[in-house]
Amino acid sequence: MHELGIVTHVIKTLIDVAAENQLTRIGSVTLEVGEVSGVIHEQILDCWDYMCAKRGPLFTGCKLILETLPAVTWCNSCEKTYPTVQYGRTCPHCGSGETWLLTGNECTIKEIEAE
Amino acid sequence: MKIIELKETFTASNDRDAEELRAYLKEKSVILFNLMSAPGSGKTTLLSRIITDLRGKASIAVMEADIASAVDAERIEALGAQAVQVHTDGMCHMDAGMTREGLLPMDLSGVDMIFLENVGNLICPAEYDTGAVKNIMILSVPEGDDKPLKYPLMFRESDALVITKTDALPYFNFDMEKAMERALRLNPDIKIFPVSAKKGDGMAALEDWLLEETRQFINQLTFAEHILEDLEVSRRQVSQGKVRNMAEALEDLRKRHGFI
């Protein structure tokens, strides 16, 4: 399951952060999730609760907060940007298919609340 | 409670493990290739062919990653190559930590190349750095030439694309030119090798590439050469709009190399 893999890696990264900053408890984690990253919010929240319960004291009661980042595509032909979800791979300005996703595929740990 | 701003990718810990693993491989003078594909694309058949063809030229070991079972490892061992089976315990991909665990029991003395057969999946394995030196993606003719459109990340993350089962071309509507064009559009640096592991067509070109990559890695590029190579990649990413500007690309380089 994709979401379980993401949660496993988020937790691994946070264990490193906790060790570096001598943290004993993480109260909340804010994840920035791109609009077209394919991450399903409901599933990642379920996986989060499951892994936190399993991982013990550092993550006890830790909340996962999800923030959505809009997907924006860059057109190489007319050098303009447009919203990806609405228009897909074809540029609405010039009809070109020479387009690249600029943002929207992120899965970033923005910040944590901890002590 | 205090707020700590991180702005780290969720795989930050894995990315560090992967860098460590590459340093370990360099020390051991052995290259690791990560093979990714859908199930049934002919990975084990391709590997069997490579092991047989390169006998006497390169010593090969194989790490088979699977959710369960040891069928593939048995096929490789029958050819006299060292094989270990790694179970991912239900995970849909391999990461650097799991790869390191798989490498530990292997006897790497005299081994030149290790192939990691990643879990059969065209999505998740592309997201996680395994610590491999080169990523190779396999696409078989029966899967269709539209796969680059459906699984773009896999094509972007791969250094080489091997199109297998070309002996089946007459029976499928697979447009080789279209497949290549679509892959190159996503990743202009990708090397493409159409092969038939069954008949041997195209295998020599692929095997020459593998030998050359191994030679380069083992002989070690100088640090400066690595930086130059990375700068070239950054410049290309900027021109393709994958990275917003050179400053951002350099920031990424600085993080990876620790200065600039």
Chai-1 contact restraints between the chains, C-beta under 6 A:
chainA,res_idxA,chainB,res_idxB,connection_type,confidence,min_distance_angstrom,max_distance_angstrom,comment,restraint_id
A,H2,B,C124,contact,1.0,0.0,6.0,A-B,restraint_1
A,G5,B,M91,contact,1.0,0.0,6.0,A-B,restraint_2
A,G5,B,C124,contact,1.0,0.0,6.0,A-B,restraint_3
A,I6,B,F10,contact,1.0,0.0,6.0,A-B,restraint_4
A,H9,B,F10,contact,1.0,0.0,6.0,A-B,restraint_5
A,H9,B,T11,contact,1.0,0.0,6.0,A-B,restraint_6
A,H9,B,N14,contact,1.0,0.0,6.0,A-B,restraint_7
A,V10,B,F10,contact,1.0,0.0,6.0,A-B,restraint_8
A,K12,B,S13,contact,1.0,0.0,6.0,A-B,restraint_9
A,T13,B,A12,contact,1.0,0.0,6.0,A-B,restraint_10
A,T13,B,S13,contact,1.0,0.0,6.0,A-B,restraint_11
A,D16,B,S13,contact,1.0,0.0,6.0,A-B,restraint_12
A,G27,B,M1,contact,1.0,0.0,6.0,A-B,restraint_13
A,W74,B,G241,contact,1.0,0.0,6.0,A-B,restraint_14
A,W100,B,Q240,contact,1.0,0.0,6.0,A-B,restraint_15
A,W100,B,G241,contact,1.0,0.0,6.0,A-B,restraint_16
A,W100,B,K242,contact,1.0,0.0,6.0,A-B,restraint_17
A,C107,B,F10,contact,1.0,0.0,6.0,A-B,restraint_18
A,T108,B,T9,contact,1.0,0.0,6.0,A-B,restraint_19
A,I109,B,L6,contact,1.0,0.0,6.0,A-B,restraint_20
A,I109,B,E8,contact,1.0,0.0,6.0,A-B,restraint_21
A,I109,B,F10,contact,1.0,0.0,6.0,A-B,restraint_22
A,E111,B,I3,contact,1.0,0.0,6.0,A-B,restraint_23
A,E111,B,E5,contact,1.0,0.0,6.0,A-B,restraint_24
A,E111,B,L6,contact,1.0,0.0,6.0,A-B,restraint_25
A,I112,B,I4,contact,1.0,0.0,6.0,A-B,restraint_26
A,E113,B,M1,contact,1.0,0.0,6.0,A-B,restraint_27
A,E113,B,I3,contact,1.0,0.0,6.0,A-B,restraint_28
A,E115,B,M1,contact,1.0,0.0,6.0,A-B,restraint_29
